[in-house]
Amino acid sequence: MQIKIGAKVVGTDGELGTIQGMVVNKRGDGVEDLIVHHGMLGGHERQVPFAFISRVESDGSVQLNVDQARFEQLLEYTDAAYRAQDADWVAPPAADQIYPVKGEFEVDVAVARGAVGFDSGKPGGYPGGNQIVSEDQQMPVIRQGTPIVDVSGEKVAEVGEFLVDAMTGMPVRLTARTGLLFKHERELPVSWIKEFAPEGLVLTRARDDFDAHAA
């Protein structure tokens, strides 16, 4: 059984959505979760573990062993999952009783420090920065359009088709898209995949090898 990005996902009581991406496992050599978009434009993406997959139909659709209600309880996928408020985060100045009118705080700071003050930090600690999960703990996501980079880190293409084995999560087919207005797509050996990283899908080969293969 093979699963591809773009495939339809069906639950025990009907269609749930389509696969928009796949979350890479901690080893960085395969995937362990599906990212399923459901709803119309402006809908949501849910993170679906492979354990919920019951089978893959002949038309490529993926059957889950959950119904609509259970599916909607699954974790909503968002890039913000890697971010959190600073420990010393404070409410916006406009919420402070001393500054009941939005903007008064900024005016006071500008008078006291000059406009350049706003270029040297975030006044009053607001809105503060974000704590970001370290890169080695972030789980990369593969989607159509994910950068493909050569062994030196240079972008050579984007992910086109991406298929994995439904049992192991290991990649079984990869195509690379190149070009701007007119896209060209060609298949790459999956043995060329070195790892999945935050910057994209990393190959074991250099650009010269990629270009020669694509010719």
C-alpha positions in Angstrom: 0.0 0.0 0.0 1.3 3.4 -1.0 0.1 6.8 0.2 0.5 10.0 -1.8 0.1 13.7 -1.1 -3.2 14.8 -2.6 -5.0 11.6 -1.8 -8.6 11.6 -0.5 -9.1 10.5 3.1 -12.2 8.7 4.1 -13.5 7.8 7.6 -15.9 5.2 8.8 -18.9 7.5 8.0 -17.7 9.4 5.0 -15.1 11.6 3.3 -12.9 13.6 5.7 -10.5 15.6 3.5 -7.3 15.4 1.4 -3.7 14.8 2.4 -1.8 18.1 2.1 1.4 17.0 3.7 3.3 14.4 5.8 5.1 14.9 9.1 8.6 13.4 9.2 9.5 11.0 12.0 12.2 11.7 14.6 14.8 9.6 12.8 14.4 11.9 9.8 14.2 9.0 7.3 10.4 8.6 6.8 7.0 10.0 7.8 4.8 9.1 10.7 1.7 11.4 10.5 -0.5 12.7 7.7 -1.6 16.3 7.5 -5.3 16.2 6.3 -7.1 19.3 5.2 -10.9 19.3 5.8 -13.6 21.8 5.2 -13.9 24.3 2.4 -11.6 27.3 1.8 -10.3 28.4 5.2 -10.8 24.9 6.6 -8.4 23.3 9.1 -5.6 20.8 8.9 -5.5 17.8 11.3 -2.5 15.7 12.2 -3.4 12.0 11.7 -1.0 9.3 13.0 -0.4 6.3 10.7 -1.9 4.1 13.4 -5.3 5.3 12.3 -4.9 4.1 8.7 -6.9 0.9 8.1 -6.2 0.5 4.4 -5.5 2.1 1.0 -8.1 1.6 -1.7 -7.3 0.8 -5.3 -8.0 4.4 -6.3 -5.4 5.7 -3.8 -7.9 6.9 -1.2 -6.9 6.4 2.4 -9.4 4.8 4.7 -9.1 5.7 8.4 -10.6 3.7 11.3 -12.2 6.8 12.9 -15.5 8.7 12.3 -16.0 12.4 11.7 -16.5 13.2 15.3 -13.2 11.4 16.4 -11.3 13.0 13.5 -12.3 16.5 14.6 -10.8 15.7 18.0 -7.4 15.1 16.5 -4.6 17.6 16.9 -5.0 20.6 14.6 -1.8 21.1 12.7 -0.2 24.6 12.7 3.3 25.9 12.3 2.7 27.8 15.6 3.0 24.5 17.4 6.7 25.2 17.6 6.2 28.6 19.3 5.2 29.8 22.7 4.9 33.1 24.6 7.9 34.4 26.4 7.9 33.5 30.1 7.8 37.3 30.9 5.1 38.1 28.3 2.8 41.0 29.4 -0.5 42.2 28.1 -0.6 45.0 25.4 0.0 48.5 26.8 -3.5 49.5 25.7 -4.9 47.0 28.2 -3.2 48.8 31.1 -5.4 51.1 33.1 -2.7 53.7 33.0 -3.1 53.8 29.3 -6.8 53.4 28.6 -6.5 54.8 25.1 -4.7 52.6 22.6 -1.5 54.3 21.4 -0.8 56.5 24.5 2.0 54.1 25.7 3.7 54.3 22.3 3.5 58.1 22.3 5.0 58.4 25.8 7.9 56.1 24.9 8.5 58.0 21.7 8.7 61.3 23.6 11.0 59.8 26.3 13.3 57.8 24.0 12.8 59.3 20.6 11.5 57.4 17.6 14.8 55.5 17.3 13.8 53.7 20.5 11.4 51.5 18.6 14.3 50.3 16.5 16.3 49.0 19.5 13.9 46.5 21.1 10.3 46.0 22.0 9.2 48.8 24.4 7.8 47.6 27.7 8.4 43.9 26.8 5.4 43.9 24.4 4.7 42.0 22.3 7.8 40.2 23.2 9.5 37.5 21.2 8.6 33.9 20.7 10.3 30.9 22.2 11.0 28.6 19.3 11.5 24.8 19.6 15.2 24.1 18.7 15.7 22.9 15.1 16.8 19.5 16.1 13.4 19.0 17.9 11.2 20.4 15.1 9.5 17.8 12.9 9.9 18.8 9.2 6.8 18.5 7.0 6.9 17.4 3.4 4.3 19.0 1.0 4.1 19.6 -2.7 6.4 22.6 -3.2 8.8 21.7 -0.4 12.3 22.7 -1.4 14.7 19.9 -2.6 18.3 20.8 -1.9 21.5 19.2 -3.0 24.1 17.9 -0.6 25.7 21.3 -0.2 22.3 22.9 0.7 21.6 24.6 -2.7 18.0 24.4 -3.8 17.7 22.5 -7.1 13.9 21.8 -7.3 10.6 21.4 -5.4 8.7 18.3 -4.4 6.2 17.2 -6.9 4.7 13.8 -6.2 5.7 12.1 -2.9 4.6 8.6 -2.0 5.4 6.5 1.1 4.8 3.0 2.1 1.6 2.8 4.3 3.2 0.3 6.7 6.6 1.8 7.2 6.3 5.5 6.3 9.4 5.1 4.1 9.5 7.0 0.8 8.9 4.9 -2.3 8.5 7.6 -5.0 9.7 11.2 -5.4 9.4 13.6 -8.3 11.1 16.9 -8.6 9.6 20.0 -10.2 11.7 22.7 -11.8 11.0 25.8 -13.7 9.0 29.0 -12.9 6.1 29.5 -15.3 6.4 26.2 -17.0 7.0 23.4 -14.6 9.0 20.3 -15.6 8.7 17.2 -13.5 11.0 14.2 -13.4 11.4 11.2 -11.1 14.3 10.9 -8.7 15.7 7.7 -7.2 14.5 7.5 -3.6 18.0 6.3 -2.7 19.1 9.9 -3.4 17.2 11.1 -0.3 19.7 11.8 2.5 17.3 13.3 5.0 14.3 15.4 5.7 15.3 18.7 7.3 13.7 22.0 8.3 15.2 23.5 5.1 13.7 20.8 2.9 14.3 17.4 1.4 18.1 16.9 1.3 19.7 14.8 -1.5 22.9 12.8 -1.3 24.0 14.2 -4.6 25.3 17.6 -5.9 23.6 19.8 -8.4 25.7 18.5 -11.3 24.3 15.0 -10.6 20.8 16.3 -10.4 21.2 18.2 -13.7 22.7 15.2 -15.4 19.9 13.0 -14.2 17.3 15.5 -15.4 18.7 15.9 -18.9 
